[in-house]
Amino acid sequence: MTQGSESVRFGKRTTDTVLHRFEQWARDTPDARALIAGPDSLTYGELDARADRLAHRLLDSGLPLGALVAVGTARQARLVVAVLAVLKAGGSYTVVDVASPRSGRRQLAAAEPLLLLTDAAQQAALDNGGGPRVIRLDSETPTIGRPRTEQPADQPAHQLAAQPADPSADSPSDPPGGPSTDPLPGAASVPPRRTAAVLFTGAAEPRAVPVGHGLLLAAHDAWAEVARPTPRDRHLFTLGTDVTAFAAGWTRALCSGGTLVLSPRSAWKPPEVRAAVETERVTVLHTDPAGATRLLIRDAETGTLAPVAHRPADPACRSLRLLAVTGDRLYLDEQATLQARLHPGARVLNVYGSAECAGIGTWFELPQLPYPLDDLEEISLLGTAFPGFRVETRGREIFLVTPDGGDAIPTGDVGLLRDDGLLEYGGRIRDRIALPGGRWVDPYPVESAIRRHEGIGAVIVKGVDGPRGPRRLVAYVAPPPGGPTWPAGAFLPDIEELRDHLAGKVLREEFPRTVIRLRTLPRTAAGREDRDALPLPVMPAAVKAAGSKSGKSGAAAGTSEASAGCAAGCGGVGLGFVAMILTNFLWPGSTDLTGVPQPWAFLFFVLYLFECVAFGVGVVFLIGGRARMLRQRRSPSLTVAAHLAVSYLLLSWWPQDNLYRLAAKQDWPRQAALVYAFNIPLMIAGVLVAAYVVSKPADPFDFHDPLDDHPDR
C-alpha cells in the first residue's frame, strides 16, 4: 500500500539550495537575529559575513569542490558558522559528536572526511594522527593544502573527500588587501544529487548517509508546508548537533528567517532547556519523547497525582506554538498529555523519518484523527507522508520514498496503513526475539499491552539468556511521567500481577518470565529507547548455586562460598575472644564467679563466652552481611533495616549482660535506662527481622535490578 503525494520534482540542476535560502534572508533582513547562544547572538548579516570569511579560509587551504568536511566543536554558534562556510566553499559537511570523543572518532572513520574543523579543546580527542587534516576554528592561521577541483556529482561523499586534487585547476589567491571578493563556489548552481551533508545513523557502529542538495531543500520545503514557520519563530533543538534532527534540521530556522536558540558551549542539559524556553521565548521546540516529557511533565516527589492530562498548561512554556517530537515511538496517550500541557492553539507533531530522508518522512497530530479511538495506550500513529514524500508498506515493513523519485528506502520498522488513511507504527524488525524451539516473538504488541496497566508508563520486553537454560522474556518497566518514582518500583506491578494483566491479551508463551522495575528507560543520544543499555540481570544466589553444581565453575563457586563462610566464622570467633579479654577492663567484676557453686559457675562461664562470640559474629555480619541479604531480592529499604536489626541482636548481648550484672536490683533509674537502651530496641529489631522473613522474595527466575541499590541514580 502507498500513501503520499507527487508535489515535488527535481530538475537536472538547481540554483536554489538551503544555502541560497539563507543568503537571501541575509540580504533581505541583515539585522534580524539568526543565532542566540546564551548572552551572545548573531544577526543574519553577521552570521553570513563570518561564514564568508571561513569559506575563503577553507578555499585558501586547498579545499576541493565537493569534498567532505567534518565539523566538531562544542561551541554551537561556531558550528553553525562552519556548516554554512563549508557549503559556501562548495563542499559538503558532516557534524561529529564531541560530547563523546569515542563516538566522534567512529563517525570520522565512517565518513572519511578530507578536513576536520574543530577547536583546540576537541582536537586532541578527535584527531588520532591518522585521520583527516585539521583546521582549527579558534586559530586564524590558514592551512596550506591542495587546490580545488570539480568532482563527479554522483560519487558518495566519502569518496569525494578522498579524490586527489587536480593540479591543473586554478587556485584562488587573495588580493594583497584581504580575502578574495570573488563569488564563492556555493553561489553557483549545483546538481540536486550532489552531496550537501553526510548524516549518521546508528550509535555503536555509525553509518554515513549522504544527502543531496535537492533532498535537503525538499525536506525543508516539506517541513515548512506542514509546520508553517515564520521569521518570528525561535527554534530550539534539544538533541545533539551530530544527530540528524539538528544536523539536517537547522535549515528549518535559518531558511525561514527564524532564530536558532543554541547552548553556548555544549549540548543542552535537561534543566537548561526549560530555562531557555522560558527566557528566550522559544516558539518551536524540536525534541524526543523523553525531552518533551521532562519539559512538560515534571516528576512528583511522593504520593499519587491527578491525571496529567487534567493539569493546567505550563506557564513556563506559554511561548511554545509547536512541539515537534521525533526519535522514537510516541503513543497517543502520551501525545494527548503533551497537547494538554500546552496553551490552546499550540500543536504537537509526531515526526517520523530517517537519515536517508534528511530526518522526515511522515507526521501526525491529533486533529488528523477522523473519530475517537479506544486504547490510546497501545497505539502510536505516524500519520501521513510529508508533501513530496511517499510511504509504502511492503509486507509489514515501512518504506519511504523521497521526492527525487529514487529507490524506496527500507526503514526496518513495521507499519500498517489503516482504513482511515493513517500509518500506524508496529515496532522494529530487529527487535524481534528468538525463543527456544524456533519461535519468534514480536515485543511491540506485548509492550503495548503492558502499557495498558495503569501503573506503567514505559516498557521494553527483551530476550535474556537465563543462567539455567534457554532465553526467557524479561519486561523492563518504568512508571508514568509525573508519577511517583521513589521508592524504586513501589508503584509498579510484580511479575504475578503483570501476568494477570496480560491474561487474554497476548499468548501465554509471550508472557514475560521476569519484571525489572526502573525509574526511566535508557535512551540513545538520538532519543531512541536503548535496549542495549538496559541493566544486565544479576543472577540470584540460589539459582547461581543450582546452576553450578555439576561444573568446574560450580565447584569453584562453591569453594569460594565455603572459603568466605569459613573466614567469616573464624573472624567472629577471634573477635569474640578479644571481647572476652576486654570484658574485665571495661566492666571490672562483671564476670567474677567467686562463690558461685558448680555446675552453675561453669554454665555462667559458657554464657559469657557465647555473648562474646555473638558480639564478634555481629561485627562480622555488620560489615559483610548486607551484600548477602540483598541477593534475596526483598525490598532494599527493608533489607537495610533487617541487616541492622540482626547486627544489633548479635552485638548487644555482650554489653547489655555485663551492665545488668553490675546494676543493683533496686537501682531503678539504672534499671529503667538499661531496659529502654537495650530491651526495647531488641523488641524492635525482632519485629524488623520478622517483617523481613515474611516479606515476599523475588520469583526464583526474577533478576536483581542494580538501579534499586542506588537511590541517586
N, C-alpha and C positions, 0 to 999 in steps of 0.2 A: 504494500500500500504506500501511496505517496501523498505528501502534504507540502504545499509551498506555492511560490509564485515565480514568474519569469521576468520580473520587472527590471533587472539589471543585466546588461550585456557588456562585455569588454570589447574595445577596439584593438587594432594592432598596436597602436601607440597612443599614449595619452600625455597631455600637458598638465593634467590635473592629478596631483598626488596629495597625501596628507601634509607634506612639506609645503606645497603651494597654498593649501588652505590656510596653514599657519601664517605664512608670509603675507597673504592677503590681509589677514586680521592685523598683522604688524604694521602694514602700510596704512590701513584704514583707521585703526584705533591704537596708535603707538603709545598713548598714555594710559590705556586700560591695563589693569593689573592682570598679569599672567600667572605668576607664582607667588605663593605665600609660604615661607618656611620659618616659622617662629617669628622673631622680630624683624626678619629680613623679607623683602619682597622685590620682585622684578616686574616691570611693565613689559608689554609686548615689544616695545621698541628696544628696551634694554636687553631682553632675552634674545631678540633677533640679532642685535649687534654683537653680543658675546658669542653666540653660535657662529656668526660670520668670522670672528677673529680665530676661534678654534678651528674652523674649517680650513682657513688659509694655513694655519699651522700644520694641519694634517697633510695638506697638499704639499707644503714645503718639505715634509718628511718623506715624500715619495709615495703617497697612498695611491694604489691603482684604482681606476674606476671599477665599481662593483665589488671591491674587496670587503671582507667581513672584518668589522672592528668590534671588539668586546669592550663593554663599559662596566667597570666595577668600582664603585665608590659609595661610602656611607653618606656623603653629602648629596642629598637627593636633588637639590636645586642644581648643583653642578652636574649631576647625572642627566637631567633633562637637557641642559645646555649641550652636553656631549652627544646625546642622541640626535638632536637637531643638527649639530655640526657634522656628524657622520653623514647624514642624509644630504646636507648641503654640499659636502665634498664628493658626492656621487657614490658613497659606499653603502653598505648595509650594516645594521647594528645588531648586537645581542647584549642583553643585560645579564650579568652573572651575580651570583649570591656572594655577598661579602660578609653577611652575618655568620655564615658557616663556611669558612675557607675551604674545608674539605669538599663541600658541595660545589663551591665555586670552581675548584680545580677540576672536578669531574665534568662540569659544564664546559670548561675551556677545552678539555680533552675531546668532548663530544662534538663541539662546534668547529674546532681548529681555526680560530681567527688569525688574521695576519698581524693585527695590532691589539694591544690591551691598553685602554685608557684607565688609569687608576691614580690613587694618591699614595704618598709615601707610607701612610699607616696601613694600607691594604696590599701594597706591592710585595712585601716580604711574605705575606701569607698566600698570595695567589701565584706569584712568579717563582717557579721551582727551578729556573735556569734553563729548562728545555722547552719552554712554551713560546708564545708569540713575543714579538718585540714590544717593549713597554714605552709608553709616553706618559709622563707624569702630568696630571691635571693641575697639580699645585706647583708646577715649575714652568717658567717661561722659556726655558732653553729648548729649541726645536731639535728633533731627532733627524739626522740626515739619513735618508734611505733611498729606495728605488723610485724611479719616475712612474707616473700614472700610465695606465694602458687600458684600452677598452677590452672588456671580456665578453664572451658569448653569453647572451641573456638567458639561455635555457640551462646553464650549469647550476648544480647545487651550490648553496652558499659556501660550504666548507671547501669545495673545490675552487671556487672563485678566489678565495683567500690564498690558496696555495699556488696559483699560477705565477710563473716568473714574469717580471716586468719586461715590457717591450723596449729595448734600448733605442729604437728609432722614434719613440713617442716624444713629443715636445714636453719639456718640463717647465712648469710655470716659474717665473722668477719675480721677486718683489721689486718694485721701484725703490730707489735709494731712500725715499722718504717714509716708507712703511709698507704694509702688506698690499698685495695686488688688489686693484679695484675691478678686475675683470669679472664677468658673471661667473658664479660658482657652478660646477657641473650639475648640482642638484636642481638648478633652474631649468635645465633642458628637458625635453620630452623623453620619456623612457618607455620601454616595452612594459606592459602591465604585469607580465610574469617575471620580470627581473626582481630578484630578491631585495626586499626592503628591510626585513627583520628576520632573525632566527630566534624562535621561541623554543622553550624546553617543556617536555612532558616527562613525567616520572621524577622520582627523587633519588632512590638508591642508584639507579642506572639511568641518568638523564638521556633523552633522545632529542637531537637537534631537529627542529621542524622549520624549514624555510617558508616564509610568507612573502608573496609578491606585492609590489606597489599597488596593483589593481585590487587585490583582495583586501589589503589593509584599508584602502579607501572605501571599498564596498562595505566592509564591516562597519566603518564609521557611519556611512550614509544609512545603512540599515538600522543601526542603533539610534541615529538621530530621528528617523521616521517614527520609531516606536516611543522613544523617551522624550522627544521634543525639547532638546537642550536650548538654552538661551544664553546670551552674553552675561546675564546677571547671575548665572549659576556658579556655585563654588563646589568643586568636586574633591572628594577625599577617598583614597584607596587605602584600605587597612592592610591588605596583603603585601608581601614582599615585592620589591621592584623587579625581581627576576621572574616572578610569577606572571603567567600570560595575562591575567586580569589587568595588571599595570603595564607590563612590557608592550602590550598592544593597545591597551585602553587609555593611555594618556591622550590619545587623539580626541577622545570624547570631550575633553575640556578645551584643548588648545586649537582644535579645528572648528570650534563653535563660538569662539570669543570668550569662553568662560575662564575661570581661575582654578588652578591646581593648588590645593592645600597640602603641603608636604611636611613631614617631620624634618627638623633641621639637620640632624646628623646621623640618624639611624632609623631603623624600621619602627613603626608605631608600636607602642606598648598599650595594652587594653585601657588602663586608666587615662592615658593621654588622648585616646580617640574621643572619649566623652567630653573632655575639656576642650579639645579643638573644635568639635562640632558646635558646642555652645558658644565658645569665644569667637570663632571665625564665622559663625552663622552659615555653616555648611548646608547646602541645599540638596546635593546629590551625594549619597554615600554608596560606595562600592565595597562590598564585604562578603564574607562567607557566613553560613548559618550560625556558627559559634560566635562570630564577631557581632552579628545582629542581635543575638540573644544577650551577650554581655552588655551591649549598649542599652537595649530597651527593657530588659528584664533582669533587674539586679537580684542577686541571691538573697534569700531571707536568712536571718541569723538562727532563729529557732522557731518552733511551733508550726502550726498549719496556717495556710494563707487562703484567701478567697481566690477563685479562678482568675488567672492573669488576664484573661480576655475582658474581665469586667473592671479592670483598673483604669483610672483616668489616663489621658495622654500625658506623656512625659514632657514637662515644660522645658527641660534641657534640650530637647530635640524639636522644639517648635519651628525651627527654620527648615527642617527637612521636608522636601516635597517629593523626593524619590529615593527609595531604598532598593538597590539592585543587589540581590543575593545570588551568589554563584559559588562553584567549587564542589558542592555535594548536594545530596538529596534534601529537599525541603518538603515536609509533609504539610497537608492542607491545614491541619490544626495549628501547626507552627506558623504558617503564613498568615492565618486569620488572627492569631495572637499578636504578631508583629504589626499587622494592619491596625488592630485595635489600640495599639500603644502609640500610634502616630496621630497627628491632628487631622481633622476632617479635610478631605481633598488630597492628602498625600497618597502616594502609590507605593506598592511593594511588588517588585518584579522578581520572579524566579527565572534566572537566566541560565540556560544550558548550552554548552558548546565545547569546542576542543581547540587545541593549539593550531591544528590544521585549518581551522576556520577563523583564526585570529580572535578566538575567545567567545564567539557567539554561534548560535545555531537555532535555538528556539527560545521562546519567552512565554511566561504565563503570569497573569494577575487575576485575582478573584472575580472581577466583573465579567471575565470570559465564560464563567460557568453559566450554562443555559438554564439550569434548575438546581435546587438544593441537593446536596449529596449527603449520604449517611457515611458513617465510619471514616471520618476525616483523619483519624489517627493512622489509617492504613494506606492512604492514597497520597501519592506525590505526582502532581501533574506538571508536565513540561510545556504544555500549551501548544502553540503554533510556531511555524518557522518565521524567522525574521524576513523582511522584504528582500527578495532576490535570492534567498536561500531555499533549499528544499530538504525535507526529511523523508526518509523511506524506512520501512521495516521489511527486512528480508529474513524470512523465517521468524525469529523473535528478536534479531539484532537490529539496533538503530544505526542507520547510515545517514550522513549529512552530505549534501551536495552544495558546493559553493557557486556563486554567480558566474564564475568563469566557465561553467559547463564542463569542468573536469570530472574525473572519476569520483564516484561516491566514496566517501570516507567512512570506514567502519569505526564505530565508537567503542566497541567492546561492551556496550550496555544493552540491556533487554528493554524493549518497549512495546506498547500496544496502542495502535490508533483506534480510539474509541468511536462509538457511533455518533457522539456529539462533535466529532472532528478534532478533539484534543488528544495530544500524545501523553500517555501515562507511563511513568517510569516503572521498570520492573526488576531492577537490580543489575549487578555486573556479572558478566560471564565468568571472569577469572576468580570470582568469589565462591563459585560452586565447590562443594565439599565432597570428596570421595570417601565413602564409608566401606567397611568390610563387605565382601560379597559382590563387589562391583556396583553397588548402589551409589547414586549421586543425590545430593540434597542441595536445592537452591535456597540459600539462607534468607533471601529477601522476604518471601511470604511468611516465613516463621518469625522474622524480626518484626514485620508489620503486625502480625497477630499479637505478639508480645507487647507491642506499644499500646494496645488497647487496655492493658492493665492500668488502672488509674494512678498507681504509684510509680510508673516507669515513664521516663521521658525520652530515653535513647537506649538503643540496644544493638549489639553486634553478636551474631551467632557464628562461632568459628569451630573448626575441627581441630582437636588437640589429641595427640598421641598419648595414651594413658600408660601408666607405669606397669600395668598388669596385662597389657594386650592391645587390642585394636583401638583405632581412633574413635573418639566419642565427641558429641556435640557439647559445647560449652557456651552459655549465654552470659555475656558481659553486659550488665545493666547499669544505668545511671538515672538519678531522679529527674523529674521535670524541671525546666528552668523556673527559677523563682521559688522552688520548693526547698524545704529544709535539707541540708546535706550533712549535718552532724548531730549525733554520732554517725559515723560512716555506716551506711546500709540499714539504719534503724527503720526507715520507712519503705524499704524495698522488700519484695517478696522473697521467701526462701524457695528452694527447689520444689518442695511439695506443693506450695501454693501456686507456683508458676505452672506446674504440670496440670493442676486442677483447672487453671485459667485456660490452658491450651486444649483441654479435652473438647473434642468435637470441632475444633477449628483447623487443626493440622493433623496429619497422620501420626500415629503413635511412635513410629520409628523415627520421626523427625523431632520428637521431644528432646530438649537439652537434658543431658545427664547431670549437669552441674550449673550452678549460677554463681557468678562472681560479681560482687557489687562494688562499683566505682563511683567516685564523685562526678567525674566527667569522662567522656571518651577521648582518647588521644587523637590528634589531628595532624596532618602534614602542614608544611608551610603554605600549600595552596588551599588549605581549608577542608581537605577531604579527610573523612574518618580513616585513621591509620590502623589497619588490622595488624600490621606487622609490629606495631609499637605497644600492643596490649601486654600487660604484665604476664610473664611466664608463670603458669601454675606451679605451685610448690607441692610436692608430694607429701601427704600426711605420713607421720612416722609409722603408723600401723600398716599402711599399705606398703611403705618402703620396706619394712621388715618382712612382710608376707611375700613381696615380690623378689626378695633377695635370698631366700632360704637355700635354693638349690645351686647357686652360682658362686664363683670365686669372689665376685664383688659383694655378694651377700655375706660370705664368710668374713670378708674384710670389714664390712659394716658392722656385723655382729661383734667382731673382735674389738672394733673401735668403741662401740657402745659399752661392752663389758669393761674395757680399759678405763673408760670415763667413769663408769659407776664405781669401779674399784678405787680409783683415785679420789672420788668424792667421799667414799666411805672412810678411807684411810685418813683423809684430811679432817673429817668430822671427829674421828676418834682422837687424833692428835690434838686438835683444838680443845677437846673435852678434857684431856689430861692437863693442858695448860690452864684451863679454867679451874681444875681441881687444885692445882698448885696455888693459884691466885686467891682461892676462897678465903684462906685464913689471913691473907694480907688485907683483903677488902672488908671482911666481916669476921674479925677475931672472935673465936669462941663459938661460932655458929655450928661447927661440926664436932664440937667436943662431946665425946661419948663416955666420958668418965662417969662411972656409977651406973651405967645402963647395963643390965644383965644380958647374958647370951640366952637365946639366939637373937634377941632384939637388936643388940648393938651391931651384929653383922648385917641384919636386914636394913637397918638405917644407913649403914655404910654403902650398901649396894644402891639404896635410893639416891644418896648423894652422888654416887658415880653416874647413875643414869641421868640425873639432872645436868651434870657437867657435859656428858656426851651429847645429850639433846641440845644443849647450847652450841656445841661445836657443829653438829649437823645443821642447826638453824642458820649459823653463819654461812656455811657452805651453800645451803639452799637459797638464802637471801641473795648470794652472789650469782649462782648459776641456775637457779630453778625456773626463772621466768621464761627463758627461751624454750625449755622443755614443755612448760604448760601451754605456751602459745601454739604448739603443734596440735593440741586437742581441738582447735578451731571453735572454741567458745568465744563469747563476747570479749573483745580486747580489754574493755574497762573492767569487766567482772574478773577477767584473768589476772589483771594487776592487783585488784583488791584481794582476791583469794591468795595470790602469791605472798602479799604482805601479811595476810592473816595467818597462813601456815608458818611463815617465818616467825611471827610473834608467838604462836603457840609453842614452838620449839625453843625459842630464845628465852622466854620469860620465866621458866621454872627455876632456873639457877638463881637469879637474883631474888625472885619472889620468895622462895622457900627459906633462903638464908635470912632475909629481912623479917619474915614471920617468926623464925626461931628466936630472934633477938628482941622481939616485941613482947612486953608483958601482957597477960590476958586482960588486965583491967586498964590498960593504956588505950582508952577509947579513941582519942584523936589519931594515934598512930594506926590503930586497927582500921579506922574508917579510911584513912589515907591509903593504906595498903589495899583495901577492898576496891576503892574507886580507881586506884592506879593499875591494879592487876586483874582482879576478878571480873569486873565489868568489861574491860577490853577483851578478856578471854571469851566471854559470852558473845560479844560482837564478832570476834574472829570465828567462833564456831558457826554463827549464822551465815557469815560470808562463805565459809567452806561448804556448808550445806547447800547454799544457793548455787555455788559453782558445780557441786556434784549433781544436782538435779537439773541444771540447765541443759538445754538440748545441744548436743555436739553436732558437728557437721556431718553430712552424708559421707560414708566412707569413701565415696568416689568424688566428693567435693574437694576443691583445692583452696589453698590459702591465698587470700588477696593481700599482697605485701603492702599495698597502699593503706590498708586499715591500721597498720602499725605506726603510721606517720601522720599525725593529725595536721601537720603543717603542709602537707602536700596536696 
